[in-house]
Amino acid sequence: MKVIDLTSEALATPGLGGGLRDVLRSRYLLKLLVSKELKVRYRGSVLGLLWSYVKPGVQFFVFWFALGIFLGLNKNTENYPIYLFSGIVLVNFFTEALSNASRSIVINGGLIKKIYLPRELFPVASVWVSAVHFFPQLVVLVAACLFTGWRPGIPELIAAVVAFSIVAMLAIGLGLFFGSVNVYFRDSENFVDMLLMIATWASPVLYPWTLVRDGLRDAFGASAGQVLLTIYQFNPLTIAVELFHYAFWAPTTSSATDPASVVPPDLIFVWTPIALVTAILVIVAGQFTFRRLEGRFAQEL
């Protein structure tokens, strides 16, 4: 007669998986979810994926007229359209990814209640779909940069990849956190919307970082202004946007021989490692929260 050891490690808490490792093992399922989201989103749409060009294009022209023409940033910032668009495409990727990821568990509640599959697939799939929308915009940005004399080197290309990686990790980590919390507290959706509204203005997307430096110094004095500027730079999204400026905008300016001269000091060797570590910690915190809460997803949904 076979004796079953009830203390064996074979027993596991129902509803708990291996975390993001299961996403790597379930790449085929991830591909299916991404395909499903794209088909559902554009079902009955006339323009389809062309909306990836239309929406950021309209947003760009609105900001360019309002800030570039009316407020004069077009005159005070060299190649301001490139500066503006390079920030917009990256922040749009973040806002779309986090917004969809934070709602992904609730939206897919019917599927979660019927079968078991790694629940992390849903936030990650939402970020992946946002990346699909991001790359057409990136193509437009690259074409515009080439038209204005963009000749990137290896450091600029690496900076662009690192910036995208920082934003993707932030979106996944925050998406895991808010996606799981949203199952229990639907107010999380409103908090995320408020956070995303702030994100565009809390990073140097529409304005150069020097305006922040000078404004803080004039308002609070040199020492306090420097402290507040340091806090401002601890935002990983700020660093990612500046890396995109370093990669795409700076080589098109009169400082093309030294792109680092038009971005914040210590951007590459100090703030970029800090932003990467912060993004990794956000993923760890998001995964920890997700795993603590996912056991009751089916019951709560």
C-alpha contacts under 8 A as a table, 3 or more apart, distances in Angstrom:
res1	aa1	res2	aa2	distance
5	D	8	S	5.52
6	L	11	L	7.54
7	T	11	L	7.65
8	S	11	L	6.36
9	E	12	A	7.28
12	A	16	L	7.60
13	T	16	L	5.96
13	T	295	G	7.90
14	P	295	G	6.88
15	G	116	Y	7.38
15	G	294	E	6.95
15	G	295	G	4.99
15	G	296	R	7.66
16	L	291	R	6.94
16	L	294	E	6.86
16	L	295	G	5.97
17	G	22	D	7.06
17	G	118	P	6.28
18	G	21	R	5.76
18	G	22	D	5.39
18	G	118	P	7.88
19	G	22	D	5.69
19	G	23	V	7.31
19	G	118	P	7.32
19	G	120	E	6.67
19	G	287	Q	6.95
19	G	291	R	7.08
20	L	23	V	5.04
20	L	24	L	6.77
20	L	120	E	6.37
20	L	287	Q	7.63
21	R	24	L	5.24
21	R	25	R	6.49
22	D	25	R	4.92
22	D	26	S	5.99
22	D	118	P	6.18
23	V	26	S	4.97
23	V	27	R	6.28
23	V	30	L	7.21
23	V	118	P	6.73
23	V	120	E	6.73
23	V	121	L	5.82
24	L	27	R	5.63
26	S	29	L	5.34
26	S	30	L	6.32
27	R	30	L	4.91
27	R	31	K	6.18
28	Y	31	K	5.07
28	Y	32	L	6.34
29	L	32	L	5.01
29	L	33	L	6.20
29	L	121	L	7.91
30	L	33	L	5.13
30	L	34	V	6.19
30	L	121	L	6.13
30	L	124	V	7.99
30	L	125	A	6.13
31	K	34	V	5.19
31	K	35	S	6.15
31	K	125	A	7.92
32	L	35	S	5.10
32	L	36	K	6.06
33	L	36	K	4.98
33	L	37	E	6.13
33	L	121	L	7.95
33	L	122	F	7.52
33	L	125	A	6.28
34	V	37	E	5.20
34	V	38	L	6.26
34	V	125	A	5.42
34	V	126	S	7.26
34	V	128	W	6.86
34	V	129	V	5.90
35	S	38	L	5.24
35	S	39	K	6.19
36	K	39	K	5.17
36	K	40	V	6.06
37	E	40	V	5.19
37	E	41	R	5.94
37	E	126	S	7.91
37	E	129	V	7.34
38	L	41	R	5.18
38	L	42	Y	6.29
38	L	129	V	6.99
39	K	42	Y	5.48
39	K	43	R	5.82
40	V	43	R	5.21
42	Y	45	S	5.02
42	Y	48	G	5.20
42	Y	49	L	7.34
43	R	48	G	7.95
45	S	48	G	5.25
47	L	50	L	5.25
47	L	51	W	6.18
48	G	51	W	6.11
49	L	52	S	5.67
49	L	53	Y	7.94
49	L	133	H	7.54
50	L	53	Y	5.40
50	L	54	V	6.43
51	W	54	V	4.78
51	W	55	K	5.85
52	S	55	K	6.20
52	S	56	P	6.93
52	S	133	H	5.39
52	S	134	F	7.38
52	S	136	P	6.84
52	S	137	Q	6.85
53	Y	56	P	5.93
53	Y	57	G	5.93
53	Y	136	P	7.05
53	Y	137	Q	6.24
54	V	57	G	5.06
54	V	58	V	6.14
55	K	58	V	5.31
55	K	59	Q	6.20
56	P	59	Q	4.89
56	P	60	F	5.90
56	P	88	I	7.49
56	P	89	V	7.14
56	P	92	N	7.76
56	P	137	Q	7.77
57	G	60	F	5.08
57	G	61	F	6.34
58	V	61	F	5.28
58	V	62	V	6.23
59	Q	62	V	5.22
59	Q	63	F	6.28
60	F	63	F	5.34
60	F	64	W	5.90
60	F	84	L	7.38
60	F	85	F	6.39
60	F	88	I	7.35
61	F	64	W	4.92
61	F	65	F	6.03
62	V	65	F	5.41
62	V	66	A	6.08
63	F	66	A	5.03
63	F	67	L	5.61
63	F	68	G	7.13
63	F	206	L	7.49
64	W	67	L	5.46
64	W	68	G	4.65
64	W	69	I	6.56
64	W	74	N	7.83
64	W	81	P	6.94
64	W	84	L	7.54
65	F	68	G	5.44
65	F	69	I	4.88
65	F	70	F	6.31
66	A	69	I	6.08
66	A	70	F	5.27
66	A	71	L	6.68
67	L	70	F	5.66
67	L	71	L	4.83
67	L	72	G	6.56
67	L	73	L	6.00
67	L	74	N	7.57
67	L	206	L	7.53
68	G	71	L	5.90
68	G	72	G	5.24
68	G	73	L	4.47
68	G	74	N	4.16
68	G	75	K	7.45
68	G	80	Y	7.24
69	I	72	G	5.29
69	I	73	L	6.94
69	I	74	N	6.03
72	G	75	K	5.48
72	G	76	N	6.50
73	L	76	N	4.92
73	L	77	T	5.63
73	L	80	Y	7.05
73	L	207	Y	7.52
74	N	77	T	5.64
74	N	78	E	7.18
74	N	79	N	7.46
74	N	80	Y	5.30
74	N	81	P	7.52
75	K	78	E	7.00
75	K	80	Y	7.91
77	T	80	Y	5.23
77	T	208	P	7.59
78	E	253	T	6.32
79	N	82	I	5.63
79	N	83	Y	6.47
79	N	249	W	7.48
79	N	252	T	7.32
79	N	253	T	6.76
80	Y	83	Y	4.83
80	Y	84	L	5.92
81	P	84	L	5.08
81	P	85	F	6.02
82	I	85	F	5.27
82	I	86	S	5.92
82	I	141	L	7.57
82	I	144	A	7.38
82	I	145	C	6.93
82	I	248	F	7.58
82	I	249	W	5.77
83	Y	86	S	5.51
83	Y	87	G	6.56
83	Y	205	V	7.74
83	Y	245	H	6.34
83	Y	248	F	7.96
83	Y	249	W	5.42
84	L	87	G	5.46
84	L	88	I	6.19
84	L	205	V	6.11
84	L	206	L	5.75
84	L	207	Y	7.85
85	F	88	I	4.91
85	F	89	V	6.14
85	F	141	L	7.07
86	S	89	V	5.72
86	S	90	L	6.75
86	S	141	L	6.66
86	S	241	V	7.85
86	S	244	F	6.38
86	S	245	H	6.45
86	S	248	F	6.88
86	S	249	W	7.23
87	G	90	L	5.46
87	G	91	V	6.23
87	G	204	P	7.57
87	G	205	V	4.68
87	G	206	L	7.47
87	G	241	V	5.61
87	G	244	F	6.93
87	G	245	H	7.11
88	I	91	V	5.26
88	I	92	N	5.83
88	I	205	V	6.28
88	I	206	L	7.96
89	V	92	N	5.14
89	V	93	F	6.28
89	V	134	F	6.83
89	V	137	Q	6.42
89	V	138	L	7.12
90	L	93	F	5.18
90	L	94	F	6.52
90	L	134	F	7.71
90	L	164	F	7.41
90	L	167	V	7.80
90	L	241	V	6.88
90	L	244	F	7.90
91	V	94	F	4.99
91	V	95	T	6.11
91	V	199	A	7.65
91	V	200	T	6.58
91	V	205	V	7.83
91	V	237	L	7.93
91	V	241	V	7.65
92	N	95	T	5.14
92	N	96	E	6.00
92	N	134	F	7.93
93	F	96	E	5.41
93	F	97	A	5.94
93	F	130	S	5.94
93	F	131	A	6.73
93	F	133	H	7.71
93	F	134	F	5.86
94	F	97	A	5.17
94	F	98	L	5.99
94	F	167	V	6.17
94	F	168	A	7.21
94	F	171	A	6.12
95	T	98	L	5.38
95	T	99	S	5.89
95	T	196	L	5.78
95	T	199	A	7.93
96	E	99	S	5.22
96	E	100	N	6.11
96	E	127	V	7.95
96	E	130	S	6.13
97	A	100	N	5.47
97	A	101	A	5.92
97	A	126	S	5.99
97	A	127	V	4.58
97	A	128	W	7.85
97	A	129	V	7.72
97	A	130	S	5.28
97	A	131	A	7.91
97	A	171	A	6.01
97	A	175	G	7.84
98	L	101	A	5.02
98	L	102	S	5.91
98	L	127	V	7.22
98	L	171	A	5.09
98	L	172	I	7.40
98	L	174	L	6.85
98	L	175	G	5.41
98	L	192	V	7.88
99	S	102	S	5.49
99	S	103	R	6.74
99	S	175	G	7.82
99	S	189	E	7.95
99	S	192	V	6.80
99	S	193	D	7.12
99	S	196	L	7.88
100	N	103	R	5.33
100	N	104	S	5.93
100	N	123	P	7.52
100	N	126	S	5.74
100	N	127	V	7.62
101	A	104	S	4.94
101	A	105	I	7.78
101	A	122	F	7.10
101	A	123	P	4.26
101	A	124	V	7.16
101	A	125	A	7.94
101	A	126	S	5.21
101	A	127	V	6.58
101	A	171	A	7.74
101	A	172	I	7.52
101	A	175	G	4.71
101	A	176	L	7.25
101	A	178	F	7.96
101	A	179	G	6.16
102	S	105	I	7.41
102	S	123	P	7.03
102	S	174	L	7.70
102	S	175	G	4.85
102	S	176	L	7.09
102	S	177	F	7.68
102	S	178	F	4.99
102	S	179	G	3.89
102	S	180	S	7.66
102	S	182	N	6.97
102	S	189	E	6.96
102	S	192	V	7.63
103	R	106	V	5.64
103	R	107	I	6.06
103	R	179	G	5.73
103	R	182	N	7.14
103	R	189	E	7.11
104	S	107	I	5.15
104	S	108	N	6.08
104	S	122	F	5.64
104	S	123	P	5.75
104	S	126	S	7.06
104	S	179	G	6.41
105	I	108	N	5.26
105	I	109	G	6.00
105	I	112	I	7.96
105	I	119	R	7.54
105	I	122	F	6.41
105	I	123	P	7.34
105	I	179	G	5.90
105	I	180	S	7.02
105	I	183	V	7.09
106	V	109	G	4.96
106	V	179	G	7.72
106	V	182	N	7.38
106	V	183	V	6.09
106	V	301	L	6.97
107	I	110	G	7.79
108	N	111	L	5.48
108	N	112	I	6.33
108	N	122	F	7.73
109	G	112	I	5.00
109	G	113	K	6.15
109	G	298	A	7.35
109	G	301	L	5.85
110	G	113	K	5.35
110	G	114	K	6.49
111	L	114	K	5.24
111	L	115	I	6.32
112	I	115	I	5.79
112	I	116	Y	6.41
112	I	117	L	7.57
112	I	119	R	7.61
112	I	297	F	7.75
112	I	298	A	6.23
113	K	116	Y	7.78
113	K	298	A	4.94
113	K	299	Q	7.91
113	K	301	L	7.50
117	L	121	L	7.99
118	P	121	L	5.75
119	R	122	F	5.98
119	R	294	E	7.72
120	E	123	P	5.82
120	E	124	V	6.32
120	E	176	L	7.09
121	L	124	V	5.21
121	L	125	A	5.79
122	F	125	A	5.09
122	F	126	S	6.29
123	P	126	S	5.10
123	P	127	V	6.43
123	P	172	I	6.64
123	P	175	G	5.81
123	P	176	L	6.21
123	P	179	G	7.10
124	V	127	V	5.14
124	V	128	W	6.18
124	V	172	I	6.14
125	A	128	W	4.88
125	A	129	V	6.14
126	S	129	V	5.14
126	S	130	S	6.34
127	V	130	S	5.06
127	V	131	A	6.28
127	V	168	A	7.14
127	V	171	A	6.86
127	V	172	I	6.72
128	W	131	A	4.96
128	W	132	V	6.42
129	V	132	V	5.04
129	V	133	H	6.61
130	S	133	H	5.08
130	S	134	F	6.12
131	A	134	F	4.74
131	A	135	F	6.32
132	V	135	F	5.79
132	V	136	P	7.55
133	H	136	P	6.20
133	H	137	Q	7.19
134	F	137	Q	5.36
134	F	138	L	6.26
135	F	138	L	4.75
135	F	139	V	6.25
136	P	139	V	5.08
136	P	140	V	6.55
137	Q	140	V	5.12
137	Q	141	L	6.26
138	L	141	L	4.94
138	L	142	V	6.13
139	V	142	V	5.16
139	V	143	A	6.20
140	V	143	A	5.12
140	V	144	A	6.22
141	L	144	A	5.15
141	L	145	C	6.14
142	V	145	C	5.03
142	V	146	L	6.10
142	V	248	F	7.63
143	A	146	L	5.16
143	A	147	F	6.26
144	A	147	F	5.09
144	A	148	T	6.47
145	C	148	T	5.14
145	C	149	G	6.40
145	C	150	W	5.02
145	C	248	F	6.63
145	C	249	W	7.44
145	C	252	T	7.01
146	L	149	G	5.18
146	L	150	W	4.63
146	L	151	R	7.17
147	F	150	W	7.17
148	T	252	T	6.23
149	G	251	P	7.89
149	G	252	T	5.74
150	W	248	F	7.21
150	W	251	P	5.74
150	W	252	T	5.21
151	R	251	P	6.64
151	R	252	T	7.84
152	P	155	P	7.96
152	P	156	E	5.76
152	P	157	L	6.71
152	P	247	A	7.12
152	P	248	F	7.65
152	P	251	P	6.62
153	G	156	E	5.43
153	G	157	L	6.48
154	I	157	L	5.20
154	I	158	I	6.15
155	P	158	I	5.16
155	P	159	A	6.06
155	P	247	A	7.81
156	E	159	A	5.01
156	E	160	A	6.36
156	E	246	Y	6.52
156	E	247	A	4.20
156	E	248	F	7.44
157	L	160	A	5.19
157	L	161	V	6.49
157	L	247	A	6.24
158	I	161	V	5.18
158	I	162	V	6.12
159	A	162	V	5.10
159	A	163	A	6.04
159	A	243	L	5.53
159	A	244	F	6.84
159	A	246	Y	7.28
159	A	247	A	5.95
160	A	163	A	5.13
160	A	164	F	6.30
160	A	243	L	6.34
160	A	244	F	5.42
160	A	247	A	5.66
160	A	248	F	7.98
161	V	164	F	5.23
161	V	165	S	6.15
162	V	165	S	4.98
162	V	166	I	6.15
162	V	240	A	7.67
162	V	243	L	7.85
163	A	166	I	5.20
163	A	167	V	6.40
163	A	239	I	7.66
163	A	240	A	4.38
163	A	241	V	7.00
163	A	243	L	5.79
163	A	244	F	6.33
164	F	167	V	5.25
164	F	168	A	6.06
164	F	240	A	7.18
165	S	168	A	5.07
165	S	169	M	6.06
166	I	169	M	5.29
166	I	170	L	6.16
166	I	236	P	7.21
166	I	237	L	7.72
166	I	240	A	6.49
166	I	275	A	7.04
166	I	276	L	5.96
166	I	279	A	6.02
167	V	170	L	5.04
167	V	171	A	6.10
167	V	236	P	7.83
167	V	237	L	6.62
167	V	240	A	6.80
167	V	279	A	7.86
168	A	171	A	5.10
168	A	172	I	6.16
169	M	172	I	5.11
169	M	173	G	6.00
169	M	279	A	5.70
169	M	280	I	6.81
169	M	282	V	7.76
169	M	283	I	6.50
170	L	173	G	5.22
170	L	174	L	5.95
170	L	279	A	5.22
170	L	280	I	7.83
170	L	282	V	6.41
170	L	283	I	6.89
171	A	174	L	5.32
171	A	175	G	5.57
172	I	175	G	4.91
172	I	176	L	6.03
172	I	283	I	6.59
172	I	286	G	7.96
173	G	176	L	5.26
173	G	177	F	6.35
173	G	279	A	7.62
173	G	282	V	5.13
173	G	283	I	3.77
173	G	284	V	7.10
173	G	285	A	7.12
173	G	286	G	4.70
173	G	287	Q	6.84
174	L	177	F	4.98
174	L	178	F	5.97
174	L	179	G	7.95
174	L	282	V	6.73
174	L	283	I	7.16
174	L	286	G	5.96
175	G	178	F	5.36
175	G	179	G	5.40
175	G	286	G	7.45
176	L	179	G	5.14
176	L	180	S	6.10
176	L	283	I	7.86
176	L	286	G	5.04
176	L	287	Q	6.18
176	L	289	T	7.68
176	L	290	F	5.88
177	F	180	S	5.55
177	F	181	V	6.23
177	F	285	A	7.47
177	F	286	G	4.32
177	F	287	Q	7.03
177	F	289	T	5.93
177	F	290	F	5.97
178	F	181	V	4.97
178	F	182	N	5.68
178	F	188	S	6.45
178	F	189	E	7.89
178	F	192	V	7.77
179	G	182	N	5.25
179	G	183	V	6.91
179	G	290	F	7.93
180	S	183	V	5.56
180	S	184	Y	7.53
180	S	289	T	7.35
180	S	290	F	5.40
180	S	293	L	6.39
180	S	294	E	6.79
181	V	184	Y	5.55
181	V	185	F	5.98
181	V	186	R	7.89
181	V	188	S	6.87
181	V	290	F	7.90
181	V	293	L	7.58
182	N	185	F	4.88
182	N	186	R	4.87
182	N	187	D	7.09
182	N	188	S	5.24
182	N	189	E	6.71
183	V	186	R	6.53
183	V	297	F	6.84
183	V	300	E	6.75
183	V	301	L	6.84
184	Y	300	E	6.91
185	F	188	S	6.01
186	R	189	E	5.97
186	R	190	N	7.85
187	D	190	N	5.38
187	D	191	F	6.48
188	S	191	F	4.97
188	S	192	V	6.11
189	E	192	V	5.15
189	E	193	D	6.24
190	N	193	D	5.05
190	N	194	M	6.25
191	F	194	M	5.10
191	F	195	L	6.11
192	V	195	L	4.88
192	V	196	L	6.09
193	D	196	L	5.18
193	D	197	M	6.20
194	M	197	M	5.07
194	M	198	I	6.43
195	L	198	I	5.23
195	L	199	A	6.18
196	L	199	A	4.85
196	L	200	T	7.05
197	M	200	T	6.38
197	M	201	W	7.65
198	I	201	W	5.50
198	I	202	A	5.85
199	A	202	A	5.10
199	A	203	S	6.38
200	T	203	S	5.90
200	T	204	P	7.94
200	T	205	V	6.48
200	T	206	L	7.79
201	W	204	P	7.13
201	W	205	V	7.07
201	W	206	L	7.27
202	A	238	T	7.61
203	S	235	N	7.99
203	S	237	L	6.60
203	S	238	T	4.71
203	S	241	V	7.24
204	P	207	Y	5.32
204	P	208	P	5.65
204	P	209	W	5.52
204	P	238	T	6.38
204	P	241	V	6.90
204	P	242	E	7.33
205	V	208	P	7.41
205	V	241	V	6.87
207	Y	211	L	7.02
208	P	211	L	5.80
208	P	212	V	7.53
209	W	212	V	5.24
209	W	213	R	6.49
209	W	263	V	7.85
209	W	264	P	7.37
210	T	213	R	4.91
210	T	214	D	6.01
211	L	214	D	5.22
211	L	215	G	5.74
212	V	215	G	5.12
212	V	216	L	5.97
212	V	229	L	7.31
213	R	216	L	5.47
213	R	217	R	6.17
213	R	225	G	7.22
213	R	226	Q	7.54
213	R	229	L	6.27
214	D	217	R	5.10
214	D	218	D	6.05
215	G	218	D	5.22
215	G	219	A	6.06
216	L	219	A	5.14
216	L	220	F	5.78
216	L	221	G	7.26
216	L	224	A	7.95
216	L	225	G	4.66
216	L	226	Q	7.61
216	L	228	L	7.14
216	L	229	L	7.19
217	R	220	F	5.50
217	R	221	G	4.73
217	R	222	A	4.93
217	R	223	S	7.75
217	R	224	A	7.36
217	R	225	G	4.42
217	R	226	Q	7.01
218	D	221	G	5.73
218	D	222	A	7.55
218	D	225	G	7.74
219	A	225	G	7.53
220	F	223	S	7.93
220	F	224	A	5.67
220	F	225	G	5.40
221	G	224	A	5.68
221	G	225	G	5.55
222	A	225	G	5.15
222	A	226	Q	6.11
223	S	226	Q	5.23
223	S	227	V	6.48
224	A	227	V	5.11
224	A	228	L	6.26
225	G	228	L	5.13
225	G	229	L	6.06
226	Q	229	L	4.96
226	Q	230	T	6.18
227	V	230	T	5.12
227	V	231	I	6.41
228	L	231	I	5.02
228	L	232	Y	6.15
229	L	232	Y	4.89
229	L	233	Q	6.26
230	T	233	Q	5.10
230	T	234	F	6.44
231	I	234	F	5.19
231	I	235	N	7.40
232	Y	235	N	5.96
232	Y	238	T	7.65
233	Q	236	P	7.35
233	Q	238	T	6.16
233	Q	239	I	6.60
233	Q	271	W	7.50
234	F	238	T	7.68
234	F	239	I	7.81
234	F	271	W	7.63
234	F	274	I	7.63
234	F	275	A	7.16
235	N	238	T	5.36
235	N	239	I	6.82
235	N	275	A	7.40
236	P	239	I	5.15
236	P	240	A	6.17
236	P	274	I	7.91
236	P	275	A	4.64
236	P	276	L	7.60
236	P	278	T	6.97
236	P	279	A	7.07
237	L	240	A	4.99
237	L	241	V	6.13
238	T	241	V	5.27
238	T	242	E	6.28
239	I	242	E	5.08
239	I	243	L	6.12
239	I	267	L	7.31
239	I	271	W	6.77
239	I	272	T	6.52
239	I	275	A	6.67
240	A	243	L	5.04
240	A	244	F	6.34
240	A	272	T	7.88
240	A	275	A	7.84
241	V	244	F	5.07
241	V	245	H	6.29
242	E	245	H	4.85
242	E	246	Y	6.05
242	E	263	V	6.66
242	E	264	P	7.75
242	E	267	L	7.91
243	L	246	Y	4.86
243	L	247	A	6.10
243	L	267	L	7.72
244	F	247	A	4.94
244	F	248	F	5.96
244	F	249	W	7.51
245	H	248	F	5.34
245	H	249	W	4.78
245	H	250	A	6.02
245	H	263	V	7.65
246	Y	249	W	6.05
246	Y	250	A	5.07
246	Y	251	P	7.31
246	Y	259	P	6.21
246	Y	260	A	6.91
246	Y	262	V	7.93
246	Y	263	V	6.57
247	A	250	A	6.61
247	A	251	P	7.05
248	F	251	P	6.30
248	F	252	T	7.28
249	W	252	T	5.49
249	W	253	T	6.91
250	A	253	T	5.40
250	A	255	S	6.86
250	A	256	A	6.05
250	A	259	P	4.98
250	A	260	A	7.77
250	A	262	V	6.68
250	A	263	V	7.90
251	P	254	S	7.98
251	P	255	S	7.04
251	P	256	A	4.21
251	P	257	T	7.40
251	P	259	P	5.86
252	T	255	S	7.87
252	T	256	A	6.00
253	T	256	A	5.43
254	S	257	T	7.90
255	S	258	D	5.41
255	S	259	P	5.77
255	S	261	S	7.00
255	S	262	V	7.22
256	A	259	P	5.27
258	D	261	S	5.79
259	P	262	V	5.97
259	P	263	V	7.27
260	A	263	V	5.45
260	A	264	P	7.67
260	A	265	P	7.64
261	S	264	P	7.82
261	S	265	P	7.82
263	V	267	L	7.11
264	P	267	L	5.61
266	D	269	F	5.67
266	D	270	V	5.23
266	D	271	W	6.34
267	L	270	V	5.90
267	L	271	W	4.95
267	L	272	T	5.99
268	I	271	W	6.27
268	I	272	T	5.33
268	I	273	P	7.73
269	F	272	T	6.27
269	F	273	P	6.73
270	V	273	P	5.88
270	V	274	I	6.54
271	W	274	I	5.02
271	W	275	A	6.08
272	T	275	A	5.06
272	T	276	L	6.20
273	P	276	L	5.06
273	P	277	V	6.17
274	I	277	V	5.22
274	I	278	T	6.09
275	A	278	T	5.02
275	A	279	A	6.11
276	L	279	A	5.13
276	L	280	I	6.26
277	V	280	I	5.12
277	V	281	L	6.20
278	T	281	L	5.07
278	T	282	V	6.20
279	A	282	V	5.02
279	A	283	I	6.41
280	I	283	I	5.13
280	I	284	V	6.33
281	L	284	V	5.00
281	L	285	A	6.11
282	V	285	A	5.11
282	V	286	G	5.94
283	I	286	G	5.00
283	I	287	Q	5.96
284	V	287	Q	5.19
284	V	288	F	6.07
285	A	288	F	5.10
285	A	289	T	6.21
286	G	289	T	5.26
286	G	290	F	6.05
287	Q	290	F	4.99
287	Q	291	R	6.10
288	F	291	R	5.34
288	F	292	R	6.29
289	T	292	R	5.15
289	T	293	L	6.32
290	F	293	L	5.32
290	F	294	E	5.76
291	R	294	E	5.39
291	R	295	G	7.39
292	R	295	G	7.09
293	L	296	R	6.43
293	L	297	F	7.16
294	E	297	F	5.13
295	G	298	A	7.79
296	R	299	Q	5.30
296	R	300	E	6.09
297	F	300	E	5.24
297	F	301	L	5.97
298	A	301	L	5.26
